[in-house]
Amino acid sequence: MEILEVIGIEYDYKFKGDDGSWVSGTKLYVACEHEKIVGKKAENMFVKQSVTLPKGLKPGDKVAISFNRYGKVGGVEIVDE
């Protein structure tokens, strides 16, 4: 499991889904080491409202993110590295 560093959190993120309905959640901005990059690779991940984020999650925390069978974020856990 890859360990990522949280570099930003965008709460109350909303967008229109493929069916036209609104989808709400949180956008996590994370960074990690990558063999082809000098420095860190940055990505963002959408976390649906139904996924509970760890209490007190903040930039600088190291997290492990699990994905469901559809490739969507299924869980976020703060880890001690």
C-alpha positions in Angstrom: 0.0 0.0 0.0 1.4 3.4 -1.0 1.7 6.1 1.7 0.7 9.6 0.5 1.1 13.0 2.2 -2.0 15.2 2.4 -1.1 18.6 1.0 -4.6 20.1 0.8 -8.2 19.4 1.6 -11.2 20.9 -0.3 -14.4 20.4 1.7 -17.9 20.6 0.2 -16.7 19.8 -3.3 -19.6 19.3 -5.7 -20.0 18.3 -9.4 -22.6 17.1 -11.7 -22.5 13.3 -12.3 -23.1 11.6 -15.7 -26.8 11.4 -14.9 -27.1 15.1 -14.2 -27.4 14.8 -10.4 -25.1 16.6 -8.0 -22.4 14.5 -6.3 -20.9 15.9 -3.0 -17.8 15.0 -1.1 -14.2 16.1 -0.3 -11.3 16.5 -2.6 -8.0 15.4 -1.2 -4.8 16.8 -2.7 -1.9 14.4 -2.0 1.8 14.0 -2.9 4.1 11.0 -3.1 7.6 10.0 -4.3 7.8 8.7 -7.9 10.8 7.2 -9.5 10.5 9.3 -12.7 10.0 12.6 -10.9 12.5 14.8 -9.2 10.6 16.0 -6.1 7.1 14.7 -5.5 4.2 13.8 -7.7 0.9 15.6 -6.8 -2.6 14.2 -7.4 -6.1 14.9 -6.3 -8.7 12.3 -5.3 -12.4 12.7 -4.8 -13.9 11.2 -1.7 -17.6 10.7 -1.7 -19.6 11.9 1.3 -20.4 8.3 2.2 -16.7 7.6 3.0 -15.8 8.7 6.5 -12.6 10.7 6.7 -10.4 10.3 9.7 -11.2 12.8 12.5 -8.6 15.6 12.6 -7.2 14.9 9.1 -5.0 17.8 8.1 -2.3 18.8 5.6 1.0 17.2 6.5 -0.7 13.9 7.6 0.5 10.7 6.0 -2.4 8.5 4.8 -3.1 5.1 3.2 -6.0 5.2 0.7 -7.9 2.1 -0.2 -10.0 1.8 -3.4 -13.2 -0.2 -4.1 -13.6 -2.5 -7.0 -14.6 0.4 -9.2 -11.3 2.3 -8.6 -13.0 4.9 -6.4 -11.7 5.9 -2.9 -13.2 3.5 -0.4 -11.3 4.5 2.7 -8.7 6.8 4.1 -6.5 6.0 7.1 -3.9 8.1 8.9 -0.7 6.2 9.3 2.4 6.6 11.4 5.5 6.4 9.2 
